[in-house]
Amino acid sequence: MRINKYLAECGVASRRACDTLIREGKVLVNGKRANLGDDVSEKDMVVVNGTEVAHKLSHSYFLMNKPKGYVCTVKDDKDRKTVMELLPEGAGRVYPIGRLDYDTEGMLLFTDDGDLAFRLTHPKNEIPKTYLVRIEGVIGDNELNRLRSGVELDGKRTNKAKVKVIETDKKFTKLHVTINEGKNRQVRRMFECVGKQVDFLKRIRIGDLGLGSLPRGKVRKLTQDEIYYLMNL
């Protein structure tokens, strides 16, 4: 395996950043300075900045643009379609990180890496997630400020949210909403608290990682740089 890929899979840095470490002479293989293009194996001793690194087991990471009408479970007792049906053959035993509602579409990650799944879903990490929201009618400054300041759900006030109107007319309003927690149906319920009905909801970003041009219902593998970004989010 090429040295930069090996280091990236060890969680040292992205491949590009690993190339820089190699050029700077900060990587040793079996006591000798590594060069770009070197191959290494599990039998080699690899040291970065004086610390030995160990190769991790290989994991799989996928990004899906989830369509409406699918549930985020492996099996559904109501016999509804599940997101697992959209994964490509050979994806392995990967599972969705978090959930999107049946009627919500957009960005959904899959992996068999339990550490990353825990990192992205544990409330203490407050990972920001951004949604495209469409509501009926218009929304006033008072309602926007309530959403930004936090509303009460299940007897507890939600964290502050970023809410930005991006398009509006008398019939509908589109907004970008960023939250850093994941209560059940949170975005829809937040708008219900201010008397507004959400008729379209799509997750478009986790942190700064977005869907890009991935078509609805399609899946792709995450790049090494994207994996590294999520691991350090």
Buried (B, 14 or more C-beta within 10 A) or exposed (E): BBBBBBBBBBBBBBBEBBBEBBEEEBBBBEEEEBEEEBEBEEEBEBBBEEEEBEBEEEBBBBBBBBBBEBBBBEEBEEEEEBBBEBBEEEBEEBBBBBBBBBBBBBBBBBBBBEEBBEBBBEEEEEBBBBBBBBBEEBBEEEBBEBBBEBBEBEEEEBEEBEBEEEEBEEEBBBBBBBBBBBBEBBBBBBBBBBEBEBEBBBBBBBBEBBBEEBEEBBBEBBEBBBBBBBBEB
